[in-house]
Amino acid sequence: MTTANDTTFTPAALQHLIKTGQAPRLLDVRTPGEFQTSHIPGACNVPLDTLREHRMELGRHLDENVVLVCRSGARATQAEEALADAGLPNLRVLDGGMMAWEASGAPAIRGPQRWELERQVRLIAGSVVLVSGVVGFFVPGVHLIGTAIGAGLTFAALSNTCAMGMMLSKLPYNRGPRTDIHTVITSLRDRS
């Protein structure tokens, strides 16, 4: 089995396991809206916030044969840390997330298309910076709004978190159907 390191699976390694009938449990930790847009067949959607909140309960229904999936790997790594705190060490993260999965040509279930959170963040942040820069020519001090957005984006990169992304994920457009933890646990029990 080819992995990028001890805690990640490459898309090719995961595809191989799925094709040979040895598929691990796949937990997709993106928002329900992102999950609806595109996900790996057989994946179970457990948004990161829900996973953190119910990690002990989820941990009782999981073993180490789990691969965590998100858009690029960052949220899946955070989910791995949360589940490790719940007593599940040695979980795996899909290296490069859904971006790498889809880039490798692997199968995905597609639903209604919507903009990814990262793209939405770039639109909002860029628009605020642009507008505050233009208005700053006429109203002194408004340019500082763009400076604050730049500081927030810098912090987001350094901390690997994004407050704007978290806020945008709460919008109805991004939420999709609400994740019911009892349905998730029933699904996990059924797949064991």
N, C-alpha and C positions, 0 to 999 in steps of 0.2 A: 504494500500500500504506500503510495507516494504522498508525502505530506510536506508542506512548506517548512514546518517546524513541529515541535511536540504538541502544540495545541491547535493546529489548523489542518484542515483538509483542503486539498486543491479541488477545483471542480472536476478534474479528470478522475481523481481517486474516488470522489463521491459518486460520480456517474458509474464507475466500475462496480462499486458495491451495490448500487441500485439495480444495475443490469444483471448481476449475479444472484439477486434475491437476498442479499445480506444488508439491505438498507438500514442505516441507523434511524432512530427517530429524528425528525427534522423539526426544530422549533424556530419559526420565523418571528423575530422580535420587532418587526416593523409595525407601523400603525395599520389598523384594519384597511384603511383606504389604500395604502401602498400595497398591502397583501392582495387586495382585490385586483389591483392593476396587473400584477404579475407575481407568480410564486411557483416554487418547485412542486411538482405533483407529489402528493402525500404529505406535504408540510402542514404543520399545525400552527395557527397564528396565536401567539401569546405576546402581545405588545410589551415592550420593555417595562413600562410603568406597572402593568398588571403582573408581570413576572417578578419584579422587585417586591411588590406588595404581598404576593402569595408564594414566594420562593420556598418557604418551609413546606407548605401543602403540596406544591408541585414536586418538590424534592422527594416526597414519599412515593411518587408515581414514576420516577425516572431512574435510570441507571446511568452508567458511564457511556452507553452506546447512543449518545445524543450529539447531533451537530446543530449548532446555533447559526442562524442565518439573519442577515439584515441587508441593507443596501450595499455597504462597502466593507463591513467588518467591524466598525467602531462600536455600534450598539450591541452587536453580538458579543464582543469582548467584554463590554460592561455587564451583559447578561451572564457570561461565564463567571465573572467575579462575584456577582450576586448569588449564583447557584453554588459556587465554591464556599461562600459564607454559610450556605444552608447544608453543607456537608457533601456536596457532589464535586469532588475534584476530578481532574482529567477529562473534562468535557472538551469538545472540539468546536472550532469556529470555521465556517466556510471562508477560506482565504479569498479576499476580494469581494465577498458577498454576492448578491444577485447581479451586480454589474459584471463580475467575472464569470458567473454562471451563464448569463445570457451571451456574453462575448465569446464563450467557448462553444456556442451553438447547442448547448444542452436544452432539453425540453422544458417548457414553462407553460403554466396555465395562465392565459391572459384574459383580463376582464376590461371594463371601461378604463380608458387611458386618462391619466391626470398628471399634472406636473409633479415631479419629485420635490420633496421638502427642500433639498439643497438648492434647486432651481428657484423655488419660491423665495427662499432667503436671499439669493442673489438679486432677484427682481426688487424685493422690498428695500433691501439695503442700498442697492444701486440707485433706486428711485429717490430715496430719502437724501442720499448724498448729492445727487444731481440737483434736486429741487432746492436743497439748502444752499448749495453752491451758487445757483443762479439768483435766488432770493437774497443771498448774502451780499450781492452787489448793491442792493437797494436798501437792505435793512441790516445795520451793523450787528454783528454777533450771531446771526443766524447760521453762519458757516460752522459754528461750534457744534451744531447738531450732527453734521457730517463727521466731525472729529470724534464725537461720542460713538457714532456708529462704527467708525474705523477702530476705535479702542475696543468696542464690544466684539468685533470680528477677530481682532488680534487675540483677545482673551479666549474666544471660542476655539481658535486654532491651537493655542498653547495648552488649554485644559481639555481639549477634545470633547467639548460640550457646546451646545448652541442654544442659548436662551430664546432667541428669535425662532429657531426651528421648533423648540418645544412649545412655544406659544402658538405658532402656526399649525402644529399638529393637533391642537385642540379645536380648530375650526371645523364646522360640520362637513365642509368639503373634503377635509383630510381624514376625518374620523372613520367613515364607513360604518358598518354595523358594529355595535358594541360587543366586546368580547366578554362572554359569560364564563367565569372560571370553572363552574361546575360542568359545563359542556366540554371545556378543554380537558378537564380531568377524566371525564367519561371517555373522551376520544383517546386519551393516553392509555387508559386501562384496556380499551378495546384493541389497541394496537400492540399490546404486550404479549 
